């Protein structure tokens, strides 16, 4: 990787108003040397993908606790493909049941971090996979 920092967009889609976890992750990523853009609460998939394009990010991190992950995440993945973000790592965290993870990964989600995942686990995943996936980061 070059000296360019990994840029991560952290987003809270839908009507989910609980963002403490997203803020903790954003701070941990920042402390690990990444540049973090936090979009705030109640973002639409369109707003999230638009921000990712505008900010030229390497990673989109979605925090979702509302139970709408099977609707919102596939929409974000579809919009990201349409906007040419195939090299952007898209990850999610929150309350996502094990049974839903395979279909989300099949749709293009890179990883799901469920409750109990450590911030270091998320940092390590991003560091390992951005280097492999994103030519922008090199």
MARKE-639774 format. One record per residue: x, y, z of N, C-alpha, C in turn; residue number from 1. Coordinates in Angstrom, 2 decimals, padded with zeros to 5 digits. Layout:
// MARKE-639774
PT / X / Y / Z / X / Y / Z / X / Y / Z / NUM $
...
END
This chain:
// MARKE-639774
PT / 000.83 / -001.19 / 000.00 / 000.00 / 000.00 / 000.00 / 000.87 / 001.24 / 000.00 / 1 $
PT / 000.33 / 002.28 / -000.60 / 001.03 / 003.56 / -000.58 / 000.78 / 004.26 / 000.75 / 2 $
PT / 001.20 / 005.50 / 000.82 / 000.98 / 006.28 / 002.03 / -000.45 / 006.78 / 002.15 / 3 $
PT / -001.23 / 006.60 / 001.12 / -002.62 / 007.04 / 001.15 / -003.40 / 006.24 / 002.19 / 4 $
PT / -004.10 / 006.93 / 003.05 / -004.88 / 006.26 / 004.09 / -006.07 / 005.53 / 003.48 / 5 $
PT / -006.42 / 004.43 / 004.12 / -007.65 / 003.73 / 003.76 / -008.81 / 004.62 / 004.18 / 6 $
PT / -009.72 / 004.85 / 003.24 / -010.89 / 005.70 / 003.49 / -012.11 / 004.80 / 003.70 / 7 $
PT / -012.78 / 004.98 / 004.84 / -013.92 / 004.15 / 005.20 / -015.14 / 005.04 / 005.43 / 8 $
PT / -016.23 / 004.70 / 004.77 / -017.51 / 005.36 / 005.01 / -018.31 / 004.48 / 005.96 / 9 $
PT / -018.70 / 005.03 / 007.10 / -019.53 / 004.32 / 008.07 / -020.93 / 004.92 / 007.97 / 10 $
PT / -021.93 / 004.06 / 007.77 / -023.29 / 004.55 / 007.55 / -024.32 / 003.78 / 008.37 / 11 $
PT / -025.38 / 004.49 / 008.72 / -026.52 / 003.94 / 009.45 / -027.76 / 004.09 / 008.57 / 12 $
PT / -028.17 / 003.03 / 007.89 / -029.32 / 003.15 / 006.98 / -030.66 / 003.00 / 007.67 / 13 $
PT / -031.68 / 003.46 / 006.99 / -033.05 / 003.22 / 007.43 / -033.44 / 003.98 / 008.68 / 14 $
PT / -034.40 / 003.44 / 009.37 / -034.99 / 004.11 / 010.53 / -034.28 / 003.78 / 011.83 / 15 $
PT / -033.22 / 003.01 / 011.76 / -032.46 / 002.63 / 012.94 / -031.81 / 003.87 / 013.55 / 16 $
PT / -032.17 / 004.20 / 014.77 / -031.65 / 005.40 / 015.41 / -030.56 / 005.16 / 016.43 / 17 $
PT / -030.06 / 003.95 / 016.53 / -029.04 / 003.61 / 017.53 / -027.67 / 003.61 / 016.85 / 18 $
PT / -026.81 / 004.56 / 017.19 / -025.53 / 004.64 / 016.48 / -024.30 / 004.55 / 017.38 / 19 $
PT / -024.48 / 004.13 / 018.60 / -023.32 / 004.04 / 019.49 / -022.26 / 003.08 / 018.93 / 20 $
PT / -022.69 / 001.90 / 018.49 / -021.74 / 000.93 / 017.92 / -021.02 / 001.47 / 016.70 / 21 $
PT / -021.74 / 002.16 / 015.83 / -021.12 / 002.73 / 014.63 / -020.06 / 003.76 / 015.01 / 22 $
PT / -020.35 / 004.54 / 016.03 / -019.39 / 005.55 / 016.47 / -018.16 / 004.90 / 017.12 / 23 $
PT / -018.37 / 003.82 / 017.84 / -017.23 / 003.10 / 018.43 / -016.34 / 002.53 / 017.33 / 24 $
PT / -016.96 / 001.92 / 016.32 / -016.19 / 001.37 / 015.20 / -015.47 / 002.48 / 014.46 / 25 $
PT / -016.16 / 003.58 / 014.20 / -015.54 / 004.70 / 013.49 / -014.30 / 005.20 / 014.24 / 26 $
PT / -014.41 / 005.32 / 015.55 / -013.26 / 005.77 / 016.35 / -012.11 / 004.76 / 016.31 / 27 $
PT / -012.44 / 003.47 / 016.40 / -011.40 / 002.43 / 016.36 / -010.68 / 002.44 / 015.01 / 28 $
PT / -011.43 / 002.60 / 013.93 / -010.81 / 002.64 / 012.60 / -009.93 / 003.88 / 012.46 / 29 $
PT / -010.41 / 005.00 / 012.97 / -009.61 / 006.23 / 012.95 / -008.32 / 006.05 / 013.75 / 30 $
PT / -008.45 / 005.46 / 014.93 / -007.28 / 005.23 / 015.78 / -006.29 / 004.25 / 015.15 / 31 $
PT / -006.79 / 003.41 / 014.23 / -005.93 / 002.47 / 013.50 / -005.29 / 003.13 / 012.27 / 32 $
PT / -005.53 / 004.41 / 012.09 / -004.89 / 005.14 / 011.00 / -005.72 / 005.31 / 009.75 / 33 $
PT / -006.97 / 004.93 / 009.81 / -007.84 / 005.07 / 008.64 / -008.54 / 006.42 / 008.68 / 34 $
PT / -008.91 / 006.88 / 007.51 / -009.71 / 008.09 / 007.42 / -011.18 / 007.65 / 007.40 / 35 $
PT / -011.99 / 008.17 / 008.31 / -013.36 / 007.72 / 008.47 / -014.33 / 008.85 / 008.19 / 36 $
PT / -015.32 / 008.55 / 007.39 / -016.40 / 009.47 / 007.10 / -017.66 / 008.83 / 007.68 / 37 $
PT / -018.31 / 009.51 / 008.61 / -019.54 / 008.99 / 009.21 / -020.72 / 009.79 / 008.66 / 38 $
PT / -021.67 / 009.10 / 008.05 / -022.78 / 009.78 / 007.38 / -023.90 / 010.21 / 008.31 / 39 $
PT / -023.92 / 009.67 / 009.52 / -025.01 / 009.99 / 010.43 / -026.16 / 009.01 / 010.30 / 40 $
PT / -027.22 / 009.31 / 011.01 / -028.38 / 008.42 / 011.09 / -029.33 / 008.55 / 009.90 / 41 $
PT / -030.12 / 007.50 / 009.72 / -031.27 / 007.48 / 008.82 / -030.93 / 007.80 / 007.37 / 42 $
PT / -029.88 / 007.17 / 006.88 / -029.46 / 007.36 / 005.50 / -030.17 / 006.37 / 004.58 / 43 $
PT / -030.50 / 006.81 / 003.39 / -031.06 / 005.90 / 002.39 / -029.91 / 005.18 / 001.69 / 44 $
PT / -030.18 / 004.04 / 001.07 / -029.13 / 003.38 / 000.28 / -028.55 / 004.32 / -000.78 / 45 $
PT / -029.40 / 005.13 / -001.39 / -028.93 / 006.07 / -002.41 / -027.97 / 007.10 / -001.82 / 46 $
PT / -028.29 / 007.61 / -000.65 / -027.40 / 008.58 / 000.01 / -026.07 / 007.96 / 000.38 / 47 $
PT / -026.10 / 006.72 / 000.84 / -024.88 / 006.03 / 001.24 / -023.96 / 005.81 / 000.05 / 48 $
PT / -024.50 / 005.30 / -001.03 / -023.68 / 005.03 / -002.21 / -023.19 / 006.34 / -002.83 / 49 $
PT / -024.03 / 007.35 / -002.86 / -023.61 / 008.65 / -003.38 / -022.45 / 009.21 / -002.57 / 50 $
PT / -022.53 / 009.10 / -001.25 / -021.44 / 009.57 / -000.39 / -020.17 / 008.78 / -000.64 / 51 $
PT / -020.31 / 007.47 / -000.84 / -019.14 / 006.62 / -001.11 / -018.44 / 007.05 / -002.39 / 52 $
PT / -019.22 / 007.38 / -003.41 / -018.64 / 007.84 / -004.68 / -017.96 / 009.18 / -004.47 / 53 $
PT / -018.65 / 010.11 / -003.83 / -018.10 / 011.46 / -003.62 / -016.83 / 011.45 / -002.78 / 54 $
PT / -016.79 / 010.57 / -001.79 / -015.66 / 010.53 / -000.87 / -014.53 / 009.61 / -001.35 / 55 $
PT / -014.74 / 008.90 / -002.45 / -013.72 / 008.02 / -003.03 / -013.19 / 007.03 / -001.98 / 56 $
PT / -014.11 / 006.29 / -001.38 / -013.74 / 005.40 / -000.28 / -013.27 / 004.03 / -000.78 / 57 $
PT / -012.55 / 003.36 / 000.09 / -012.12 / 001.99 / -000.15 / -013.09 / 000.99 / 000.48 / 58 $
PT / -013.80 / 001.45 / 001.53 / -014.68 / 000.57 / 002.31 / -015.97 / 001.30 / 002.63 / 59 $
PT / -017.09 / 000.56 / 002.50 / -018.37 / 001.03 / 003.03 / -018.72 / 000.09 / 004.17 / 60 $
PT / -018.88 / 000.66 / 005.35 / -019.26 / -000.11 / 006.53 / -020.67 / 000.27 / 006.94 / 61 $
PT / -021.57 / -000.70 / 006.93 / -022.97 / -000.46 / 007.26 / -023.25 / -001.04 / 008.64 / 62 $
PT / -023.82 / -000.22 / 009.51 / -024.26 / -000.67 / 010.82 / -025.78 / -000.73 / 010.79 / 63 $
PT / -026.32 / -001.93 / 011.03 / -027.77 / -002.09 / 010.92 / -028.29 / -002.98 / 012.04 / 64 $
PT / -029.25 / -002.44 / 012.75 / -029.84 / -003.14 / 013.88 / -031.35 / -003.30 / 013.73 / 65 $
PT / -031.92 / -002.74 / 012.68 / -033.36 / -002.62 / 012.55 / -034.08 / -003.89 / 012.10 / 66 $
PT / -033.34 / -004.86 / 011.58 / -033.98 / -006.05 / 011.02 / -034.29 / -005.91 / 009.54 / 67 $
PT / -033.95 / -004.79 / 008.95 / -034.23 / -004.55 / 007.53 / -033.03 / -004.89 / 006.64 / 68 $
PT / -032.09 / -005.66 / 007.16 / -030.86 / -005.95 / 006.43 / -031.10 / -006.67 / 005.10 / 69 $
PT / -032.13 / -007.52 / 005.00 / -032.39 / -008.26 / 003.75 / -032.99 / -007.38 / 002.68 / 70 $
PT / -033.41 / -006.19 / 003.03 / -033.90 / -005.21 / 002.05 / -032.85 / -004.16 / 001.76 / 71 $
PT / -032.29 / -003.60 / 002.81 / -031.38 / -002.46 / 002.66 / -030.03 / -002.87 / 002.09 / 72 $
PT / -029.42 / -003.93 / 002.61 / -028.08 / -004.31 / 002.14 / -028.06 / -004.71 / 000.66 / 73 $
PT / -029.00 / -005.54 / 000.18 / -028.99 / -005.83 / -001.26 / -029.16 / -004.58 / -002.12 / 74 $
PT / -029.94 / -003.61 / -001.65 / -030.12 / -002.37 / -002.41 / -028.81 / -001.58 / -002.47 / 75 $
PT / -028.10 / -001.50 / -001.35 / -026.80 / -000.82 / -001.35 / -025.83 / -001.52 / -002.29 / 76 $
PT / -025.80 / -002.85 / -002.25 / -024.91 / -003.61 / -003.11 / -025.24 / -003.39 / -004.59 / 77 $
PT / -026.52 / -003.37 / -004.91 / -026.96 / -003.14 / -006.30 / -026.55 / -001.74 / -006.77 / 78 $
PT / -026.82 / -000.74 / -005.95 / -026.46 / 000.63 / -006.31 / -024.94 / 000.80 / -006.44 / 79 $
PT / -024.20 / 000.16 / -005.57 / -022.73 / 000.23 / -005.64 / -022.23 / -000.36 / -006.96 / 80 $
PT / -022.80 / -001.49 / -007.37 / -022.42 / -002.07 / -008.67 / -022.74 / -001.11 / -009.81 / 81 $
PT / -023.92 / -000.52 / -009.77 / -024.33 / 000.41 / -010.83 / -023.40 / 001.61 / -010.92 / 82 $
PT / -022.87 / 002.03 / -009.79 / -021.98 / 003.20 / -009.75 / -020.51 / 002.84 / -009.97 / 83 $
PT / -020.25 / 001.56 / -010.27 / -018.87 / 001.14 / -010.57 / -017.99 / 000.95 / -009.36 / 84 $
PT / -018.58 / 000.62 / -008.22 / -017.81 / 000.46 / -006.99 / -017.44 / -001.00 / -006.72 / 85 $
PT / -017.15 / -001.76 / -007.76 / -016.82 / -003.16 / -007.57 / -015.57 / -003.38 / -006.74 / 86 $
PT / -014.67 / -002.40 / -006.72 / -013.43 / -002.53 / -005.95 / -013.56 / -002.04 / -004.52 / 87 $
PT / -014.74 / -001.58 / -004.14 / -014.97 / -001.10 / -002.79 / -015.44 / -002.26 / -001.92 / 88 $
PT / -014.78 / -002.43 / -000.80 / -015.14 / -003.47 / 000.16 / -016.40 / -003.02 / 000.88 / 89 $
PT / -017.43 / -003.85 / 000.91 / -018.67 / -003.51 / 001.60 / -018.89 / -004.53 / 002.71 / 90 $
PT / -018.92 / -004.01 / 003.94 / -019.08 / -004.86 / 005.12 / -020.27 / -004.35 / 005.94 / 91 $
PT / -020.78 / -005.22 / 006.79 / -021.90 / -004.84 / 007.64 / -021.70 / -005.37 / 009.04 / 92 $
PT / -022.29 / -004.68 / 009.97 / -022.28 / -005.13 / 011.35 / -023.61 / -004.85 / 011.99 / 93 $
PT / -023.89 / -005.60 / 013.05 / -025.14 / -005.39 / 013.77 / -025.88 / -006.68 / 013.99 / 94 $
PT / -027.17 / -006.56 / 014.05 / -028.03 / -007.71 / 014.32 / -028.44 / -008.34 / 012.99 / 95 $
PT / -027.65 / -009.29 / 012.55 / -027.91 / -010.00 / 011.30 / -027.83 / -011.49 / 011.62 / 96 $
PT / -028.95 / -012.19 / 011.57 / -028.96 / -013.62 / 011.92 / -028.07 / -014.47 / 011.00 / 97 $
PT / -027.50 / -015.50 / 011.56 / -026.64 / -016.41 / 010.80 / -027.30 / -016.89 / 009.52 / 98 $
PT / -028.58 / -017.18 / 009.58 / -029.30 / -017.74 / 008.43 / -029.33 / -016.78 / 007.24 / 99 $
PT / -029.20 / -015.48 / 007.49 / -029.26 / -014.49 / 006.41 / -027.90 / -014.18 / 005.79 / 100 $
PT / -026.84 / -014.55 / 006.44 / -025.50 / -014.17 / 005.98 / -025.12 / -014.77 / 004.63 / 101 $
PT / -025.36 / -016.07 / 004.37 / -024.96 / -016.60 / 003.06 / -025.58 / -015.87 / 001.87 / 102 $
PT / -026.85 / -015.52 / 001.95 / -027.47 / -014.84 / 000.81 / -026.93 / -013.42 / 000.65 / 103 $
PT / -026.61 / -012.77 / 001.76 / -026.02 / -011.43 / 001.67 / -024.63 / -011.47 / 001.07 / 104 $
PT / -023.85 / -012.48 / 001.44 / -022.52 / -012.63 / 000.84 / -022.62 / -012.99 / -000.64 / 105 $
PT / -023.59 / -013.80 / -000.98 / -023.79 / -014.16 / -002.39 / -024.14 / -012.92 / -003.21 / 106 $
PT / -024.85 / -011.99 / -002.59 / -025.23 / -010.74 / -003.26 / -024.05 / -009.77 / -003.38 / 107 $
PT / -022.94 / -010.06 / -002.68 / -021.75 / -009.23 / -002.82 / -021.21 / -008.62 / -001.54 / 108 $
PT / -021.88 / -008.84 / -000.42 / -021.36 / -008.33 / 000.85 / -020.07 / -009.08 / 001.19 / 109 $
PT / -019.05 / -008.36 / 001.59 / -017.76 / -009.00 / 001.86 / -017.72 / -009.72 / 003.19 / 110 $
PT / -018.33 / -009.13 / 004.23 / -018.29 / -009.75 / 005.56 / -019.37 / -009.16 / 006.44 / 111 $
PT / -019.78 / -009.96 / 007.42 / -020.73 / -009.53 / 008.45 / -020.06 / -009.69 / 009.81 / 112 $
PT / -020.13 / -008.63 / 010.59 / -019.60 / -008.67 / 011.95 / -020.78 / -008.57 / 012.91 / 113 $
PT / -021.01 / -009.66 / 013.63 / -022.14 / -009.73 / 014.55 / -021.73 / -009.23 / 015.93 / 114 $
PT / -022.71 / -009.05 / 016.81 / -022.37 / -008.63 / 018.17 / -021.29 / -009.54 / 018.77 / 115 $
PT / -020.33 / -008.94 / 019.42 / -019.22 / -009.69 / 020.00 / -017.96 / -009.63 / 019.17 / 116 $
PT / -018.08 / -009.20 / 017.91 / -016.88 / -009.05 / 017.08 / -016.03 / -007.94 / 017.69 / 117 $
PT / -014.73 / -008.15 / 017.72 / -013.86 / -007.12 / 018.29 / -013.53 / -006.06 / 017.24 / 118 $
PT / -013.20 / -004.88 / 017.71 / -012.79 / -003.84 / 016.77 / -011.51 / -004.26 / 016.04 / 119 $
PT / -010.63 / -004.98 / 016.72 / -009.40 / -005.43 / 016.06 / -009.70 / -006.42 / 014.93 / 120 $
PT / -010.70 / -007.26 / 015.12 / -011.11 / -008.20 / 014.07 / -011.57 / -007.43 / 012.82 / 121 $
PT / -012.30 / -006.37 / 013.02 / -012.79 / -005.55 / 011.91 / -011.62 / -004.83 / 011.24 / 122 $
PT / -010.75 / -004.25 / 012.03 / -009.57 / -003.56 / 011.49 / -008.72 / -004.53 / 010.67 / 123 $
PT / -008.44 / -005.70 / 011.23 / -007.62 / -006.69 / 010.51 / -008.26 / -007.11 / 009.21 / 124 $
PT / -009.58 / -007.31 / 009.21 / -010.28 / -007.70 / 007.99 / -010.13 / -006.62 / 006.92 / 125 $
PT / -010.32 / -005.38 / 007.31 / -010.20 / -004.28 / 006.34 / -008.78 / -004.20 / 005.80 / 126 $
PT / -007.79 / -004.23 / 006.68 / -006.40 / -004.12 / 006.24 / -006.04 / -005.25 / 005.26 / 127 $
PT / -006.45 / -006.44 / 005.58 / -006.14 / -007.59 / 004.73 / -006.85 / -007.51 / 003.38 / 128 $
PT / -008.10 / -007.11 / 003.39 / -008.91 / -007.19 / 002.18 / -008.87 / -005.95 / 001.30 / 129 $
PT / -008.60 / -004.79 / 001.85 / -008.46 / -003.61 / 001.01 / -007.21 / -003.74 / 000.16 / 130 $
PT / -006.13 / -004.23 / 000.73 / -004.89 / -004.41 / -000.03 / -005.11 / -005.35 / -001.21 / 131 $
PT / -005.91 / -006.38 / -001.01 / -006.15 / -007.35 / -002.06 / -007.15 / -006.86 / -003.10 / 132 $
PT / -008.19 / -006.19 / -002.64 / -009.31 / -005.89 / -003.51 / -009.19 / -004.56 / -004.24 / 133 $
PT / -008.67 / -003.54 / -003.59 / -008.78 / -002.20 / -004.11 / -007.50 / -001.68 / -004.72 / 134 $
PT / -007.45 / -001.51 / -006.05 / -006.26 / -000.93 / -006.66 / -006.09 / 000.53 / -006.25 / 135 $
PT / -007.18 / 001.20 / -005.79 / -007.10 / 002.59 / -005.34 / -006.17 / 002.73 / -004.15 / 136 $
PT / -006.10 / 001.69 / -003.32 / -005.34 / 001.79 / -002.07 / -003.85 / 001.62 / -002.30 / 137 $
PT / -003.45 / 001.26 / -003.49 / -002.02 / 001.06 / -003.72 / -001.42 / 002.15 / -004.56 / 138 $
END
